[in-house]
């Protein structure tokens, strides 16, 4: 099926998707699977980190030696040489650190790009039921905000996690060699910080998941308000819209405040334990020097404090960024949930069907949506070249019948056949080339007119596009535009009238050349004068095609080969226009009421 306009199906039952971060280990493992693609770059980063850490350890130790052996003994020349040596190795370390960070940024951006591609690719394959039950704003939030959160975490926290492990191990060994007693104090303060942070993390995990869910609701509110801004103003609904936005905004603000307030406790506690550790190390070192205990010197204490800073620094950085970590984990889980949503799948032995005559049959078709029966025992047959009209009140199930023809929803019972072949057994890519749908609300993309029409047949030549536009009675108004066929359309082509947009949709249908055509209230939103042009275009379009016309204006379907009257999901009358009028039933009353 070639979707030419926005989808209209069963009534939406939208609910925000809630996320419980109940398995962060699996989420981290999944992230690592994406990072494994860049194994070589990560190995290079690992080696660079070893070099920079080693340089830091050597440089810090030499600082202590300078204090003990050069400053106290007034060895100025030697001091200058040592300082020059330290400056050189620190310069080398800075260069290595630059390349290390540069590689991590490339890995983070490439990983985010791959995740974004996977999310968007799966979105294209998801069944329509998913979009019927999920907010557009929430879906967009996962694709944009949540992926950005992952990218930020990879660039900020991954560097510190990756380099921190090496720094902690290297500095820990250096401290242990320098002074086991002072190292014990450092380890005790680090353990206290870790235990406290772990307890807080359990609380913040759920809080950040709630925050991201609230953000999805906020994006939905914004997206709906911006899309319907004209309606809001016309119905003087501004105050109510502001009220609703304030409520959703307050909900998000509250959840964000709770999540970030909890995570912000870690930083002050961490600083407090570090300061106490510095105080104890200085005091014990001073007592040892004054009392002459052991081999602790001023240089040793100086070096140890620098080591301790480099030992706790990576840990502190990660703990201070715990909100980023928790937020990224919550975002990653939301993104992976979307990637893991089951896409539409062809039947195990689906057949290829490139051409069809267009003979369509519905055999005892029933369909339920969310356990609510919408269609009941639908039977119809349409021969190639026939026009079948579906009429009835709003919500009767007319559009749903056509959605089943294109296999957008699974059948409850019965079969839908094209040329005697069950549509569920035809490859979807083939089926949707055999059926073209033109809907009431024409949707045009933010590209030029030529490319919008070419969507009906991606490999069409420019000449084929021009021919399709001429047949759709659209060529005249297109050539009057400033740039003709190369005119760039704004969002949903707001610079065109509804009738002009509909003619472009019909031009798409012409170029698609499908044997089965569905016109879903294609003239319902246009004025009577424009309707004449659209009707002419549709009449030409329906030639030699099996056509289904869903219409509320019964004057437009008087020449249909058969008219099916649908009410409450059942076909209650069938026949041509004249026979149904003579019958004096539901159709006759409906037809006469329009003219009355």
C-alpha positions, 0 to 999 in steps of 0.5 A, spaced: 500 500 500 502 506 498 500 511 504 499 518 501 496 521 507 495 521 514 493 515 517 485 514 520 483 508 523 480 506 530 479 511 535 486 512 539 487 509 546 493 513 548 496 512 554 503 514 556 508 509 556 511 508 563 518 505 564 521 501 570 528 501 571 528 494 574 534 491 570 540 496 569 545 491 568 542 488 562 541 496 559 549 497 561 550 490 557 546 492 551 550 499 551 556 495 551 554 491 545 553 498 541 560 500 543 564 493 541 563 495 534 569 501 536 573 496 539 580 498 536 578 505 538 577 503 545 583 499 545 587 505 543 583 510 548 585 504 554 593 505 552 593 512 552 590 512 559 595 508 561 600 512 559 597 519 561 596 515 568 603 513 568 605 520 567 601 523 572 604 518 577 611 519 576 610 526 576 606 527 582 612 522 585 617 527 583 614 533 586 614 530 593 622 528 591 623 536 589 620 538 596 625 533 600 631 533 596 631 540 592 627 545 595 630 544 602 637 543 600 637 549 595 639 545 589 637 550 584 640 548 578 637 541 579 630 543 581 630 547 574 632 541 570 627 537 574 621 542 573 623 542 565 623 535 565 616 535 568 613 540 564 615 536 558 612 530 560 606 534 562 605 537 555 606 530 552 600 527 557 596 533 555 596 531 548 595 524 549 589 526 553 586 530 547 587 524 543 583 520 548 578 525 549 577 526 541 576 518 540 571 518 545 567 523 542 567 520 536 565 513 539 559 517 543 557 520 536 557 514 532 554 510 537 548 515 538 548 515 530 547 508 530 542 507 536 538 513 532 538 509 526 535 503 529 530 507 533 528 510 526 528 504 522 524 500 527 519 506 527 518 505 520 516 497 521 512 498 527 504 496 526 499 501 526 496 499 533 503 501 536 501 508 534 494 508 536 496 506 543 502 511 544 503 519 544 507 522 538 510 526 543 513 520 547 515 517 541 519 523 539 522 524 546 525 517 545 528 518 539 531 525 540 531 527 548 533 520 550 538 519 545 541 525 546 542 523 554 545 517 552 550 521 548 552 526 553 553 520 558 557 516 553 562 523 552 562 525 560 561 519 564 564 513 560 571 517 559 571 518 567 569 510 568 574 508 563 580 512 565 577 512 572 578 504 573 586 505 571 587 511 575 584 508 581 588 502 580 595 506 578 594 511 584 592 505 589 598 501 588 602 508 588 599 510 595 600 503 598 607 503 596 608 510 599 605 509 605 600 503 607 597 506 613 595 513 609 592 508 604 588 505 609 585 511 611 583 513 603 580 506 602 576 507 608 573 514 606 572 511 599 568 505 601 564 510 605 562 514 599 561 508 595 556 505 600 552 511 601 552 513 593 549 506 592 544 507 597 542 513 594 542 510 587 537 505 588 532 511 589 534 515 584 533 510 578 526 510 579 526 517 580 529 519 573 525 513 569 519 517 572 522 524 570 523 521 562 516 519 562 513 526 564 518 529 559 514 525 554 508 527 556 510 534 556 513 533 549 506 530 547 502 537 550 507 541 546 506 537 539 499 537 540 498 545 541 503 547 536 500 542 531 493 545 533 495 552 534 490 555 529 484 551 532 486 553 539 485 560 537 479 560 533 475 556 539 478 561 544 482 555 548 488 559 550 487 559 557 485 552 558 491 550 553 495 554 558 492 551 564 493 544 561 500 545 559 502 548 566 499 542 569 503 537 565 509 542 566 509 542 573 508 534 573 515 534 570 518 539 574 516 536 580 519 529 578 525 532 575 526 536 582 525 529 586 530 526 581 536 531 581 535 533 589 536 525 591 542 525 586 545 532 588 546 529 596 551 525 593 556 530 591 556 534 598 557 527 602 563 525 598 566 532 599 565 531 606 568 524 607 574 527 602 576 533 606 576 528 613 580 524 609 585 529 607 585 532 614 586 525 617 592 524 613 595 531 614 594 530 622 597 523 622 603 525 617 605 531 621 605 527 628 609 521 624 614 527 622 614 530 629 615 524 633 620 521 628 615 515 627 617 511 620 619 514 614 614 519 612 617 526 610 613 532 608 615 530 601 611 524 602 605 527 605 605 532 599 605 526 594 600 522 598 595 528 598 596 529 590 595 521 589 589 521 593 586 527 589 587 523 583 585 516 586 578 519 589 577 524 583 575 519 578 570 516 583 568 523 585 567 525 578 562 519 577 559 520 583 557 527 582 555 525 575 550 520 578 544 524 575 547 523 568 548 516 569 541 515 572 538 519 567 542 516 561 540 509 564 533 511 564 533 514 557 537 508 554 531 503 557 526 507 554 530 507 547 531 500 547 524 498 549 522 502 542 527 498 538 525 491 541 518 493 539 515 487 534 515 490 527 510 488 522 512 481 519 510 477 513 507 471 513 512 465 514 511 463 507 509 470 504 508 470 496 511 475 491 505 478 487 508 484 483 501 484 479 494 483 480 488 484 476 484 487 482 479 482 484 477 484 491 473 479 496 472 480 503 469 473 506 466 473 513 471 478 516 470 480 523 475 485 526 476 487 534 480 493 537 482 492 544 476 487 545 471 491 542 468 488 536 468 493 530 466 489 524 461 483 524 461 478 518 463 483 512 462 480 505 463 483 499 466 482 492 469 487 487 471 486 480 476 489 476 474 496 474 468 496 478 467 502 483 464 500 490 462 505 495 462 505 502 457 509 506 454 510 513 455 514 519 461 516 522 464 510 526 461 505 522 467 501 520 468 504 513 475 506 514 477 500 518 474 495 512 480 499 508 485 498 513 484 491 513 485 490 505 492 493 506 493 489 512 494 494 517 491 490 522 490 483 524 483 480 522 479 477 528 476 472 523 475 471 515 479 472 509 481 478 505 483 476 498 486 480 492 485 475 486 484 469 490 490 470 494 489 472 502 492 479 503 496 476 509 500 471 505 502 477 500 509 480 502 507 487 505 512 491 500 508 488 494 501 488 497 502 496 499 504 497 491 498 494 489 493 498 493 493 506 493 490 510 498 488 517 498 485 520 504 481 526 507 487 529 510 492 530 505 499 529 508 505 533 504 512 532 506 517 538 507 520 537 500 519 540 493 512 538 489 516 534 484 519 530 490 512 529 493 509 527 487 514 522 486 513 519 492 508 515 489 513 512 484 520 513 487 524 511 480 519 516 476 522 520 471 520 528 471 516 527 465 512 521 468 511 526 474 509 532 469 504 527 466 501 525 473 500 532 475 496 534 468 492 528 469 490 530 476 488 537 474 494 540 478 499 542 473 496 549 472 496 551 479 503 548 480 506 552 474 503 558 477 507 557 483 514 562 484 518 555 482 513 551 479 515 544 481 521 545 485 517 549 490 519 547 497 513 546 501 513 548 508 510 543 514 504 540 511 504 545 505 500 550 509 502 555 503 497 551 499 489 550 499 486 544 501 484 542 494 491 544 491 494 539 497 488 534 495 490 534 487 497 533 489 495 527 493 491 524 487 497 526 482 501 521 487 496 516 486 496 517 478 504 515 478 503 509 483 499 506 477 496 501 482 490 496 480 486 497 487 484 504 489 481 507 495 478 514 496 477 515 503 472 521 503 477 525 499 473 531 497 470 532 504 474 537 506 474 542 500 469 547 497 464 545 492 468 549 486 474 545 487 470 539 488 469 539 481 476 539 479 478 534 484 472 529 482 474 530 474 481 528 477 478 522 481 474 520 475 480 519 471 484 516 476 479 510 477 479 508 470 480 501 469 481 500 477 478 497 482 476 503 486 473 503 493 470 510 495 468 512 502 464 518 502 459 522 506 457 526 500 452 521 497 451 525 491 459 523 489 457 516 489 451 515 485 454 512 479 458 507 483 457 499 481 455 497 488 453 501 494 454 498 501 451 501 507 455 500 513 452 501 520 455 499 527 460 494 523 455 491 519 453 491 512 445 493 512 444 494 505 447 493 498 445 495 491 446 501 486 444 508 487 437 507 484 435 500 487 437 503 494 433 509 493 427 505 491 428 500 497 426 506 502 431 504 507 437 507 511 440 509 504 434 513 502 433 516 508 440 518 509 440 521 501 434 525 502 436 528 509 442 531 505 438 534 500 432 536 505 
